[in-house]
Amino acid sequence: MSKQTLRSGTAIGALYREAEFAESKADFIHKLAIAQKECNETIYWLELLKETGYLTHQQFEGLNTNAIELIKLLTSIIKSSKKSLNTKH
């Protein structure tokens, strides 16, 4: 489970970096949407790690709070990017 958390957690940053050099606005949105999914997956793995005792409640709360803030940020960027994409047409 910790390896899965590492994979999905680091994928978020990698996808964000890819999005910085997206080929188009649609590509940018797509990459961030995948990062959003990876963030959601990371939250799932964190929940499992907490339930199985690999993370303390305090450790989980800190990591989970950060992950939730990150998913909110990604969602906001995606929404505003879609809005600007749709207003150009």
N, CA, C and O atoms as a CHARMM CRD file, in Angstrom:
* protein
*
  356
    1    1 MET  N      0.81000  -1.19400   0.00000 PROA 1      0.00000
    2    1 MET  CA     0.00000   0.00000   0.00000 PROA 1      0.00000
    3    1 MET  C      0.85600   1.26200   0.00000 PROA 1      0.00000
    4    1 MET  O      0.51700   2.24500  -0.65900 PROA 1      0.00000
    5    2 SER  N      1.94600   1.23600   0.72600 PROA 2      0.00000
    6    2 SER  CA     2.78700   2.42900   0.75500 PROA 2      0.00000
    7    2 SER  C      3.41500   2.69900  -0.60800 PROA 2      0.00000
    8    2 SER  O      3.60800   3.85400  -0.98800 PROA 2      0.00000
    9    3 LYS  N      3.73200   1.63700  -1.34100 PROA 3      0.00000
   10    3 LYS  CA     4.28800   1.82200  -2.68700 PROA 3      0.00000
   11    3 LYS  C      3.24300   2.42700  -3.62600 PROA 3      0.00000
   12    3 LYS  O      3.56500   3.27100  -4.46300 PROA 3      0.00000
   13    4 GLN  N      1.99400   1.99100  -3.48000 PROA 4      0.00000
   14    4 GLN  CA     0.92000   2.55000  -4.30100 PROA 4      0.00000
   15    4 GLN  C      0.72200   4.03100  -3.98300 PROA 4      0.00000
   16    4 GLN  O      0.49700   4.85000  -4.87400 PROA 4      0.00000
   17    5 THR  N      0.81100   4.35400  -2.69800 PROA 5      0.00000
   18    5 THR  CA     0.67300   5.74900  -2.27600 PROA 5      0.00000
   19    5 THR  C      1.79400   6.59500  -2.86700 PROA 5      0.00000
   20    5 THR  O      1.56700   7.71200  -3.33400 PROA 5      0.00000
   21    6 LEU  N      2.99800   6.05100  -2.84000 PROA 6      0.00000
   22    6 LEU  CA     4.14100   6.74500  -3.42400 PROA 6      0.00000
   23    6 LEU  C      3.93300   6.96100  -4.92200 PROA 6      0.00000
   24    6 LEU  O      4.18500   8.05000  -5.43600 PROA 6      0.00000
   25    7 ARG  N      3.47900   5.93300  -5.61300 PROA 7      0.00000
   26    7 ARG  CA     3.27000   6.04800  -7.06600 PROA 7      0.00000
   27    7 ARG  C      2.21000   7.09100  -7.41500 PROA 7      0.00000
   28    7 ARG  O      2.44000   7.98000  -8.23500 PROA 7      0.00000
   29    8 SER  N      1.05000   6.96500  -6.78100 PROA 8      0.00000
   30    8 SER  CA    -0.02800   7.90200  -7.11500 PROA 8      0.00000
   31    8 SER  C      0.30400   9.31500  -6.62300 PROA 8      0.00000
   32    8 SER  O     -0.01500  10.29900  -7.29000 PROA 8      0.00000
   33    9 GLY  N      0.93800   9.40800  -5.46600 PROA 9      0.00000
   34    9 GLY  CA     1.29000  10.71700  -4.92800 PROA 9      0.00000
   35    9 GLY  C      2.30400  11.46000  -5.77500 PROA 9      0.00000
   36    9 GLY  O      2.17400  12.66600  -5.98400 PROA 9      0.00000
   37   10 THR  N      3.30100  10.76100  -6.25900 PROA 10     0.00000
   38   10 THR  CA     4.31000  11.42500  -7.09400 PROA 10     0.00000
   39   10 THR  C      3.80000  11.66800  -8.51200 PROA 10     0.00000
   40   10 THR  O      4.29300  12.55900  -9.20400 PROA 10     0.00000
   41   11 ALA  N      2.82400  10.88900  -8.94200 PROA 11     0.00000
   42   11 ALA  CA     2.24600  11.09300 -10.27600 PROA 11     0.00000
   43   11 ALA  C      1.56200  12.45500 -10.36100 PROA 11     0.00000
   44   11 ALA  O      1.53800  13.08000 -11.42200 PROA 11     0.00000
   45   12 ILE  N      1.01200  12.90800  -9.24600 PROA 12     0.00000
   46   12 ILE  CA     0.33100  14.21100  -9.23800 PROA 12     0.00000
   47   12 ILE  C      1.29000  15.31300  -9.66500 PROA 12     0.00000
   48   12 ILE  O      0.97800  16.11300 -10.54800 PROA 12     0.00000
   49   13 GLY  N      2.44600  15.35000  -9.04200 PROA 13     0.00000
   50   13 GLY  CA     3.44200  16.36800  -9.37100 PROA 13     0.00000
   51   13 GLY  C      3.96100  16.23000 -10.78900 PROA 13     0.00000
   52   13 GLY  O      4.15900  17.22500 -11.48600 PROA 13     0.00000
   53   14 ALA  N      4.18200  14.99600 -11.21200 PROA 14     0.00000
   54   14 ALA  CA     4.68700  14.76700 -12.56700 PROA 14     0.00000
   55   14 ALA  C      3.67300  15.23600 -13.60800 PROA 14     0.00000
   56   14 ALA  O      4.04700  15.84900 -14.60800 PROA 14     0.00000
   57   15 LEU  N      2.41500  14.95500 -13.38100 PROA 15     0.00000
   58   15 LEU  CA     1.37700  15.38200 -14.32200 PROA 15     0.00000
   59   15 LEU  C      1.23100  16.89500 -14.33800 PROA 15     0.00000
   60   15 LEU  O      0.99500  17.49000 -15.39000 PROA 15     0.00000
   61   16 TYR  N      1.37000  17.51200 -13.18200 PROA 16     0.00000
   62   16 TYR  CA     1.31800  18.96500 -13.12300 PROA 16     0.00000
   63   16 TYR  C      2.45700  19.56700 -13.94300 PROA 16     0.00000
   64   16 TYR  O      2.25500  20.52100 -14.69400 PROA 16     0.00000
   65   17 ARG  N      3.65100  19.00400 -13.79200 PROA 17     0.00000
   66   17 ARG  CA     4.79800  19.48700 -14.56400 PROA 17     0.00000
   67   17 ARG  C      4.57900  19.28900 -16.05700 PROA 17     0.00000
   68   17 ARG  O      4.93900  20.15000 -16.86000 PROA 17     0.00000
   69   18 GLU  N      3.98300  18.14600 -16.43500 PROA 18     0.00000
   70   18 GLU  CA     3.66300  17.91800 -17.84600 PROA 18     0.00000
   71   18 GLU  C      2.67800  18.96600 -18.34100 PROA 18     0.00000
   72   18 GLU  O      2.80300  19.46300 -19.45900 PROA 18     0.00000
   73   19 ALA  N      1.70700  19.29700 -17.51500 PROA 19     0.00000
   74   19 ALA  CA     0.67900  20.26100 -17.91100 PROA 19     0.00000
   75   19 ALA  C      1.27200  21.64100 -18.17800 PROA 19     0.00000
   76   19 ALA  O      0.73900  22.40000 -18.98700 PROA 19     0.00000
   77   20 GLU  N      2.36600  21.96700 -17.50600 PROA 20     0.00000
   78   20 GLU  CA     3.00700  23.26800 -17.71700 PROA 20     0.00000
   79   20 GLU  C      3.41700  23.46400 -19.17500 PROA 20     0.00000
   80   20 GLU  O      3.45200  24.59000 -19.67200 PROA 20     0.00000
   81   21 PHE  N      3.72400  22.37000 -19.84700 PROA 21     0.00000
   82   21 PHE  CA     4.14000  22.44900 -21.24600 PROA 21     0.00000
   83   21 PHE  C      3.16100  21.72800 -22.16000 PROA 21     0.00000
   84   21 PHE  O      3.55100  21.11600 -23.15400 PROA 21     0.00000
   85   22 ALA  N      1.89400  21.81100 -21.80900 PROA 22     0.00000
   86   22 ALA  CA     0.85700  21.16600 -22.60700 PROA 22     0.00000
   87   22 ALA  C      0.84300  21.75000 -24.01700 PROA 22     0.00000
   88   22 ALA  O      1.19200  22.91000 -24.23400 PROA 22     0.00000
   89   23 GLU  N      0.43500  20.92400 -24.95300 PROA 23     0.00000
   90   23 GLU  CA     0.39800  21.34000 -26.35400 PROA 23     0.00000
   91   23 GLU  C     -0.79300  22.23200 -26.66800 PROA 23     0.00000
   92   23 GLU  O     -0.78600  22.95600 -27.66300 PROA 23     0.00000
   93   24 SER  N     -1.80500  22.18100 -25.82900 PROA 24     0.00000
   94   24 SER  CA    -3.00100  23.00100 -26.03700 PROA 24     0.00000
   95   24 SER  C     -3.71100  23.16200 -24.69700 PROA 24     0.00000
   96   24 SER  O     -3.35200  22.51800 -23.71000 PROA 24     0.00000
   97   25 LYS  N     -4.71800  24.02500 -24.67300 PROA 25     0.00000
   98   25 LYS  CA    -5.50400  24.20700 -23.45900 PROA 25     0.00000
   99   25 LYS  C     -6.22900  22.90200 -23.10500 PROA 25     0.00000
  100   25 LYS  O     -6.33600  22.54800 -21.93100 PROA 25     0.00000
  101   26 ALA  N     -6.72000  22.19800 -24.11200 PROA 26     0.00000
  102   26 ALA  CA    -7.39900  20.91600 -23.88100 PROA 26     0.00000
  103   26 ALA  C     -6.42800  19.88600 -23.29600 PROA 26     0.00000
  104   26 ALA  O     -6.79900  19.11800 -22.40800 PROA 26     0.00000
  105   27 ASP  N     -5.20300  19.87000 -23.78700 PROA 27     0.00000
  106   27 ASP  CA    -4.18200  18.95500 -23.26700 PROA 27     0.00000
  107   27 ASP  C     -3.85300  19.30700 -21.81700 PROA 27     0.00000
  108   27 ASP  O     -3.67900  18.41800 -20.98300 PROA 27     0.00000
  109   28 PHE  N     -3.76900  20.60300 -21.52000 PROA 28     0.00000
  110   28 PHE  CA    -3.53000  21.08000 -20.16300 PROA 28     0.00000
  111   28 PHE  C     -4.62100  20.57300 -19.21400 PROA 28     0.00000
  112   28 PHE  O     -4.33100  20.04200 -18.14200 PROA 28     0.00000
  113   29 ILE  N     -5.85700  20.74400 -19.62200 PROA 29     0.00000
  114   29 ILE  CA    -6.99700  20.29900 -18.81100 PROA 29     0.00000
  115   29 ILE  C     -6.95600  18.79100 -18.61900 PROA 29     0.00000
  116   29 ILE  O     -7.19900  18.29500 -17.51900 PROA 29     0.00000
  117   30 HSD  N     -6.65500  18.07200 -19.67000 PROA 30     0.00000
  118   30 HSD  CA    -6.59800  16.61200 -19.60800 PROA 30     0.00000
  119   30 HSD  C     -5.53300  16.13900 -18.60900 PROA 30     0.00000
  120   30 HSD  O     -5.79000  15.25000 -17.79700 PROA 30     0.00000
  121   31 LYS  N     -4.37200  16.72200 -18.67200 PROA 31     0.00000
  122   31 LYS  CA    -3.29000  16.32100 -17.76200 PROA 31     0.00000
  123   31 LYS  C     -3.64700  16.63700 -16.31000 PROA 31     0.00000
  124   31 LYS  O     -3.36200  15.84300 -15.41300 PROA 31     0.00000
  125   32 LEU  N     -4.26000  17.77700 -16.08100 PROA 32     0.00000
  126   32 LEU  CA    -4.66000  18.12100 -14.72000 PROA 32     0.00000
  127   32 LEU  C     -5.79900  17.22800 -14.23100 PROA 32     0.00000
  128   32 LEU  O     -5.88300  16.92000 -13.04200 PROA 32     0.00000
  129   33 ALA  N     -6.66800  16.81700 -15.13900 PROA 33     0.00000
  130   33 ALA  CA    -7.74900  15.90000 -14.75700 PROA 33     0.00000
  131   33 ALA  C     -7.18500  14.54900 -14.33000 PROA 33     0.00000
  132   33 ALA  O     -7.69900  13.92500 -13.40100 PROA 33     0.00000
  133   34 ILE  N     -6.13900  14.10000 -14.99800 PROA 34     0.00000
  134   34 ILE  CA    -5.48800  12.85000 -14.60000 PROA 34     0.00000
  135   34 ILE  C     -4.81100  13.04100 -13.24100 PROA 34     0.00000
  136   34 ILE  O     -4.85300  12.14600 -12.39700 PROA 34     0.00000
  137   35 ALA  N     -4.19000  14.19700 -13.02800 PROA 35     0.00000
  138   35 ALA  CA    -3.57000  14.49200 -11.73400 PROA 35     0.00000
  139   35 ALA  C     -4.63000  14.48900 -10.62900 PROA 35     0.00000
  140   35 ALA  O     -4.37800  14.02200  -9.51900 PROA 35     0.00000
  141   36 GLN  N     -5.79600  15.00700 -10.94100 PROA 36     0.00000
  142   36 GLN  CA    -6.91100  15.01800  -9.99100 PROA 36     0.00000
  143   36 GLN  C     -7.30800  13.58200  -9.61000 PROA 36     0.00000
  144   36 GLN  O     -7.55500  13.29100  -8.44000 PROA 36     0.00000
  145   37 LYS  N     -7.36600  12.70700 -10.59100 PROA 37     0.00000
  146   37 LYS  CA    -7.68300  11.29600 -10.33500 PROA 37     0.00000
  147   37 LYS  C     -6.59900  10.64000  -9.48300 PROA 37     0.00000
  148   37 LYS  O     -6.90000   9.86100  -8.57800 PROA 37     0.00000
  149   38 GLU  N     -5.35500  10.95300  -9.77300 PROA 38     0.00000
  150   38 GLU  CA    -4.24700  10.39700  -8.98500 PROA 38     0.00000
  151   38 GLU  C     -4.30900  10.89000  -7.54000 PROA 38     0.00000
  152   38 GLU  O     -3.99200  10.14400  -6.61400 PROA 38     0.00000
  153   39 CYS  N     -4.71100  12.12700  -7.35200 PROA 39     0.00000
  154   39 CYS  CA    -4.84600  12.67300  -6.01300 PROA 39     0.00000
  155   39 CYS  C     -5.95800  11.94600  -5.25900 PROA 39     0.00000
  156   39 CYS  O     -5.80600  11.62100  -4.08200 PROA 39     0.00000
  157   40 ASN  N     -7.06300  11.69600  -5.93300 PROA 40     0.00000
  158   40 ASN  CA    -8.15300  10.94900  -5.32200 PROA 40     0.00000
  159   40 ASN  C     -7.69900   9.53700  -4.95100 PROA 40     0.00000
  160   40 ASN  O     -8.05200   9.02600  -3.88800 PROA 40     0.00000
  161   41 GLU  N     -6.92200   8.91200  -5.82700 PROA 41     0.00000
  162   41 GLU  CA    -6.38800   7.58400  -5.53300 PROA 41     0.00000
  163   41 GLU  C     -5.45000   7.64000  -4.31700 PROA 41     0.00000
  164   41 GLU  O     -5.47000   6.74600  -3.47100 PROA 41     0.00000
  165   42 THR  N     -4.65300   8.66500  -4.24000 PROA 42     0.00000
  166   42 THR  CA    -3.74700   8.82300  -3.10400 PROA 42     0.00000
  167   42 THR  C     -4.53000   8.91100  -1.79300 PROA 42     0.00000
  168   42 THR  O     -4.14100   8.31500  -0.78900 PROA 42     0.00000
  169   43 ILE  N     -5.62100   9.65000  -1.81200 PROA 43     0.00000
  170   43 ILE  CA    -6.47100   9.74800  -0.62300 PROA 43     0.00000
  171   43 ILE  C     -6.99200   8.36500  -0.23400 PROA 43     0.00000
  172   43 ILE  O     -7.03500   8.02700   0.94900 PROA 43     0.00000
  173   44 TYR  N     -7.37900   7.58300  -1.20700 PROA 44     0.00000
  174   44 TYR  CA    -7.83800   6.21600  -0.94400 PROA 44     0.00000
  175   44 TYR  C     -6.75300   5.40100  -0.23900 PROA 44     0.00000
  176   44 TYR  O     -7.02100   4.74200   0.76600 PROA 44     0.00000
  177   45 TRP  N     -5.52900   5.44700  -0.76800 PROA 45     0.00000
  178   45 TRP  CA    -4.43200   4.68300  -0.16800 PROA 45     0.00000
  179   45 TRP  C     -4.10600   5.19400   1.23300 PROA 45     0.00000
  180   45 TRP  O     -3.78600   4.40300   2.12000 PROA 45     0.00000
  181   46 LEU  N     -4.18500   6.50000   1.43700 PROA 46     0.00000
  182   46 LEU  CA    -3.95300   7.05400   2.77300 PROA 46     0.00000
  183   46 LEU  C     -4.99700   6.52900   3.76200 PROA 46     0.00000
  184   46 LEU  O     -4.67500   6.19300   4.90200 PROA 46     0.00000
  185   47 GLU  N     -6.24200   6.46400   3.31300 PROA 47     0.00000
  186   47 GLU  CA    -7.30000   5.92900   4.17900 PROA 47     0.00000
  187   47 GLU  C     -7.01600   4.47900   4.55500 PROA 47     0.00000
  188   47 GLU  O     -7.19300   4.08500   5.70700 PROA 47     0.00000
  189   48 LEU  N     -6.57900   3.69400   3.58600 PROA 48     0.00000
  190   48 LEU  CA    -6.24800   2.30100   3.87500 PROA 48     0.00000
  191   48 LEU  C     -5.06700   2.19100   4.83000 PROA 48     0.00000
  192   48 LEU  O     -5.08000   1.36100   5.74000 PROA 48     0.00000
  193   49 LEU  N     -4.06000   3.00900   4.63300 PROA 49     0.00000
  194   49 LEU  CA    -2.89600   2.99300   5.51900 PROA 49     0.00000
  195   49 LEU  C     -3.28800   3.36100   6.94700 PROA 49     0.00000
  196   49 LEU  O     -2.73800   2.81600   7.90400 PROA 49     0.00000
  197   50 LYS  N     -4.23600   4.28100   7.09000 PROA 50     0.00000
  198   50 LYS  CA    -4.70700   4.64300   8.42200 PROA 50     0.00000
  199   50 LYS  C     -5.48400   3.48100   9.04400 PROA 50     0.00000
  200   50 LYS  O     -5.26500   3.12800  10.20300 PROA 50     0.00000
  201   51 GLU  N     -6.37800   2.90300   8.27600 PROA 51     0.00000
  202   51 GLU  CA    -7.22100   1.82100   8.79000 PROA 51     0.00000
  203   51 GLU  C     -6.41900   0.57500   9.17500 PROA 51     0.00000
  204   51 GLU  O     -6.82300  -0.17300  10.06500 PROA 51     0.00000
  205   52 THR  N     -5.31600   0.36100   8.52300 PROA 52     0.00000
  206   52 THR  CA    -4.49000  -0.81500   8.82600 PROA 52     0.00000
  207   52 THR  C     -3.40800  -0.51900   9.87200 PROA 52     0.00000
  208   52 THR  O     -2.63000  -1.40300  10.23200 PROA 52     0.00000
  209   53 GLY  N     -3.36600   0.72100  10.35500 PROA 53     0.00000
  210   53 GLY  CA    -2.43800   1.07000  11.41500 PROA 53     0.00000
  211   53 GLY  C     -1.05200   1.48700  10.95800 PROA 53     0.00000
  212   53 GLY  O     -0.17000   1.69900  11.79100 PROA 53     0.00000
  213   54 TYR  N     -0.83700   1.61100   9.64700 PROA 54     0.00000
  214   54 TYR  CA     0.47100   2.07100   9.16000 PROA 54     0.00000
  215   54 TYR  C      0.66300   3.56300   9.38100 PROA 54     0.00000
  216   54 TYR  O      1.79100   4.04500   9.49200 PROA 54     0.00000
  217   55 LEU  N     -0.44400   4.28900   9.44500 PROA 55     0.00000
  218   55 LEU  CA    -0.39200   5.71900   9.75600 PROA 55     0.00000
  219   55 LEU  C     -1.17000   5.96100  11.03900 PROA 55     0.00000
  220   55 LEU  O     -2.22100   5.36200  11.26900 PROA 55     0.00000
  221   56 THR  N     -0.64000   6.83900  11.86200 PROA 56     0.00000
  222   56 THR  CA    -1.39600   7.24800  13.04400 PROA 56     0.00000
  223   56 THR  C     -2.50700   8.19200  12.58800 PROA 56     0.00000
  224   56 THR  O     -2.49800   8.68300  11.45900 PROA 56     0.00000
  225   57 HSD  N     -3.44200   8.43200  13.46500 PROA 57     0.00000
  226   57 HSD  CA    -4.52400   9.36400  13.14500 PROA 57     0.00000
  227   57 HSD  C     -3.95400  10.74100  12.81400 PROA 57     0.00000
  228   57 HSD  O     -4.40100  11.39700  11.87300 PROA 57     0.00000
  229   58 GLN  N     -2.96800  11.16900  13.59400 PROA 58     0.00000
  230   58 GLN  CA    -2.35500  12.47900  13.38000 PROA 58     0.00000
  231   58 GLN  C     -1.62800  12.54000  12.03100 PROA 58     0.00000
  232   58 GLN  O     -1.75400  13.52900  11.30800 PROA 58     0.00000
  233   59 GLN  N     -0.87300  11.50200  11.69000 PROA 59     0.00000
  234   59 GLN  CA    -0.18200  11.46000  10.39900 PROA 59     0.00000
  235   59 GLN  C     -1.19100  11.51100   9.25800 PROA 59     0.00000
  236   59 GLN  O     -1.02600  12.25500   8.29100 PROA 59     0.00000
  237   60 PHE  N     -2.23700  10.70500   9.39400 PROA 60     0.00000
  238   60 PHE  CA    -3.26900  10.66600   8.36300 PROA 60     0.00000
  239   60 PHE  C     -3.91200  12.02900   8.17800 PROA 60     0.00000
  240   60 PHE  O     -4.07100  12.50000   7.05200 PROA 60     0.00000
  241   61 GLU  N     -4.28400  12.66800   9.29500 PROA 61     0.00000
  242   61 GLU  CA    -4.96800  13.95600   9.21100 PROA 61     0.00000
  243   61 GLU  C     -4.13800  14.99100   8.45700 PROA 61     0.00000
  244   61 GLU  O     -4.66200  15.72300   7.61800 PROA 61     0.00000
  245   62 GLY  N     -2.85100  15.04900   8.75800 PROA 62     0.00000
  246   62 GLY  CA    -1.99000  16.01000   8.06600 PROA 62     0.00000
  247   62 GLY  C     -1.89700  15.73900   6.58000 PROA 62     0.00000
  248   62 GLY  O     -2.05700  16.64600   5.76300 PROA 62     0.00000
  249   63 LEU  N     -1.64000  14.49600   6.23200 PROA 63     0.00000
  250   63 LEU  CA    -1.50800  14.13100   4.81000 PROA 63     0.00000
  251   63 LEU  C     -2.83300  14.26200   4.07600 PROA 63     0.00000
  252   63 LEU  O     -2.88000  14.76200   2.95200 PROA 63     0.00000
  253   64 ASN  N     -3.90700  13.81400   4.71000 PROA 64     0.00000
  254   64 ASN  CA    -5.21700  13.86900   4.07900 PROA 64     0.00000
  255   64 ASN  C     -5.66600  15.31100   3.84900 PROA 64     0.00000
  256   64 ASN  O     -6.22900  15.63300   2.80300 PROA 64     0.00000
  257   65 THR  N     -5.41600  16.17000   4.82800 PROA 65     0.00000
  258   65 THR  CA    -5.76400  17.58600   4.68000 PROA 65     0.00000
  259   65 THR  C     -5.02500  18.19500   3.48800 PROA 65     0.00000
  260   65 THR  O     -5.61800  18.92500   2.69400 PROA 65     0.00000
  261   66 ASN  N     -3.74500  17.89800   3.36600 PROA 66     0.00000
  262   66 ASN  CA    -2.97400  18.40700   2.22500 PROA 66     0.00000
  263   66 ASN  C     -3.50800  17.86900   0.90700 PROA 66     0.00000
  264   66 ASN  O     -3.61700  18.60900  -0.07000 PROA 66     0.00000
  265   67 ALA  N     -3.84300  16.58300   0.87400 PROA 67     0.00000
  266   67 ALA  CA    -4.34300  15.97200  -0.35700 PROA 67     0.00000
  267   67 ALA  C     -5.69700  16.57000  -0.74900 PROA 67     0.00000
  268   67 ALA  O     -5.95500  16.81300  -1.92800 PROA 67     0.00000
  269   68 ILE  N     -6.54700  16.80300   0.23400 PROA 68     0.00000
  270   68 ILE  CA    -7.85700  17.41100  -0.05400 PROA 68     0.00000
  271   68 ILE  C     -7.68000  18.83300  -0.58900 PROA 68     0.00000
  272   68 ILE  O     -8.36100  19.22800  -1.53600 PROA 68     0.00000
  273   69 GLU  N     -6.78000  19.59500   0.00700 PROA 69     0.00000
  274   69 GLU  CA    -6.51700  20.94700  -0.49300 PROA 69     0.00000
  275   69 GLU  C     -5.98200  20.90600  -1.92200 PROA 69     0.00000
  276   69 GLU  O     -6.34400  21.73700  -2.75500 PROA 69     0.00000
  277   70 LEU  N     -5.12600  19.93900  -2.19200 PROA 70     0.00000
  278   70 LEU  CA    -4.56900  19.80000  -3.53500 PROA 70     0.00000
  279   70 LEU  C     -5.65800  19.43600  -4.54500 PROA 70     0.00000
  280   70 LEU  O     -5.69000  19.98700  -5.64500 PROA 70     0.00000
  281   71 ILE  N     -6.53800  18.52500  -4.18300 PROA 71     0.00000
  282   71 ILE  CA    -7.60000  18.13800  -5.11500 PROA 71     0.00000
  283   71 ILE  C     -8.54700  19.31900  -5.35400 PROA 71     0.00000
  284   71 ILE  O     -9.04700  19.48900  -6.46700 PROA 71     0.00000
  285   72 LYS  N     -8.79800  20.12800  -4.33400 PROA 72     0.00000
  286   72 LYS  CA    -9.62300  21.32700  -4.50300 PROA 72     0.00000
  287   72 LYS  C     -8.95400  22.31900  -5.44300 PROA 72     0.00000
  288   72 LYS  O     -9.61100  22.91500  -6.29700 PROA 72     0.00000
  289   73 LEU  N     -7.65300  22.49400  -5.28500 PROA 73     0.00000
  290   73 LEU  CA    -6.89800  23.40400  -6.14000 PROA 73     0.00000
  291   73 LEU  C     -6.93100  22.93100  -7.59900 PROA 73     0.00000
  292   73 LEU  O     -7.18400  23.71800  -8.51000 PROA 73     0.00000
  293   74 LEU  N     -6.67300  21.64500  -7.80300 PROA 74     0.00000
  294   74 LEU  CA    -6.71700  21.08800  -9.16000 PROA 74     0.00000
  295   74 LEU  C     -8.10800  21.24100  -9.77300 PROA 74     0.00000
  296   74 LEU  O     -8.23700  21.60000 -10.94300 PROA 74     0.00000
  297   75 THR  N     -9.13800  20.97300  -8.99100 PROA 75     0.00000
  298   75 THR  CA   -10.51200  21.10800  -9.47600 PROA 75     0.00000
  299   75 THR  C    -10.80100  22.54500  -9.88400 PROA 75     0.00000
  300   75 THR  O    -11.42700  22.78700 -10.91600 PROA 75     0.00000
  301   76 SER  N    -10.35300  23.48700  -9.08500 PROA 76     0.00000
  302   76 SER  CA   -10.56000  24.90000  -9.40200 PROA 76     0.00000
  303   76 SER  C     -9.85300  25.30300 -10.69300 PROA 76     0.00000
  304   76 SER  O    -10.42400  26.00700 -11.52600 PROA 76     0.00000
  305   77 ILE  N     -8.61800  24.85800 -10.85100 PROA 77     0.00000
  306   77 ILE  CA    -7.86200  25.17700 -12.06900 PROA 77     0.00000
  307   77 ILE  C     -8.54600  24.56400 -13.28500 PROA 77     0.00000
  308   77 ILE  O     -8.66000  25.21300 -14.32500 PROA 77     0.00000
  309   78 ILE  N     -8.99900  23.32700 -13.16500 PROA 78     0.00000
  310   78 ILE  CA    -9.66500  22.65100 -14.27900 PROA 78     0.00000
  311   78 ILE  C    -10.94400  23.39800 -14.65600 PROA 78     0.00000
  312   78 ILE  O    -11.19300  23.65400 -15.83400 PROA 78     0.00000
  313   79 LYS  N    -11.74800  23.74400 -13.66000 PROA 79     0.00000
  314   79 LYS  CA   -13.00500  24.45800 -13.93500 PROA 79     0.00000
  315   79 LYS  C    -12.75900  25.79700 -14.62600 PROA 79     0.00000
  316   79 LYS  O    -13.42200  26.12000 -15.61200 PROA 79     0.00000
  317   80 SER  N    -11.81600  26.56800 -14.11400 PROA 80     0.00000
  318   80 SER  CA   -11.55600  27.87800 -14.72100 PROA 80     0.00000
  319   80 SER  C    -10.94200  27.73100 -16.10800 PROA 80     0.00000
  320   80 SER  O    -11.19000  28.55900 -16.98500 PROA 80     0.00000
  321   81 SER  N    -10.14300  26.68900 -16.31500 PROA 81     0.00000
  322   81 SER  CA    -9.55300  26.45300 -17.63700 PROA 81     0.00000
  323   81 SER  C    -10.62400  26.03800 -18.64000 PROA 81     0.00000
  324   81 SER  O    -10.60400  26.46700 -19.79400 PROA 81     0.00000
  325   82 LYS  N    -11.55200  25.20900 -18.19600 PROA 82     0.00000
  326   82 LYS  CA   -12.66300  24.79900 -19.08600 PROA 82     0.00000
  327   82 LYS  C    -13.51700  25.99200 -19.43800 PROA 82     0.00000
  328   82 LYS  O    -13.96000  26.13200 -20.57800 PROA 82     0.00000
  329   83 LYS  N    -13.75000  26.85400 -18.46200 PROA 83     0.00000
  330   83 LYS  CA   -14.56000  28.04800 -18.69100 PROA 83     0.00000
  331   83 LYS  C    -13.90000  28.95400 -19.72200 PROA 83     0.00000
  332   83 LYS  O    -14.56500  29.45500 -20.62800 PROA 83     0.00000
  333   84 SER  N    -12.60100  29.16500 -19.58500 PROA 84     0.00000
  334   84 SER  CA   -11.89900  30.03400 -20.54200 PROA 84     0.00000
  335   84 SER  C    -11.80400  29.37300 -21.91600 PROA 84     0.00000
  336   84 SER  O    -11.79700  30.06000 -22.93700 PROA 84     0.00000
  337   85 LEU  N    -11.73300  28.05800 -21.94000 PROA 85     0.00000
  338   85 LEU  CA   -11.68900  27.32500 -23.21500 PROA 85     0.00000
  339   85 LEU  C    -13.02600  27.47000 -23.93300 PROA 85     0.00000
  340   85 LEU  O    -13.06400  27.66700 -25.14700 PROA 85     0.00000
  341   86 ASN  N    -14.12500  27.37300 -23.18300 PROA 86     0.00000
  342   86 ASN  CA   -15.46300  27.45100 -23.77200 PROA 86     0.00000
  343   86 ASN  C    -15.83200  28.86600 -24.19100 PROA 86     0.00000
  344   86 ASN  O    -16.62600  29.02900 -25.11800 PROA 86     0.00000
  345   87 THR  N    -15.28700  29.90100 -23.54600 PROA 87     0.00000
  346   87 THR  CA   -15.63200  31.27100 -23.91300 PROA 87     0.00000
  347   87 THR  C    -14.89500  31.72700 -25.17900 PROA 87     0.00000
  348   87 THR  O    -15.26700  32.73000 -25.78900 PROA 87     0.00000
  349   88 LYS  N    -13.85800  30.99300 -25.56600 PROA 88     0.00000
  350   88 LYS  CA   -13.10900  31.35800 -26.76500 PROA 88     0.00000
  351   88 LYS  C    -13.78600  30.87000 -28.03700 PROA 88     0.00000
  352   88 LYS  O    -13.44400  31.31100 -29.13400 PROA 88     0.00000
  353   89 HSD  N    -14.74600  29.96000 -27.89100 PROA 89     0.00000
  354   89 HSD  CA   -15.41500  29.40200 -29.07800 PROA 89     0.00000
  355   89 HSD  C    -16.72500  30.06600 -29.36900 PROA 89     0.00000
  356   89 HSD  O    -17.39900  29.70400 -30.33300 PROA 89     0.00000
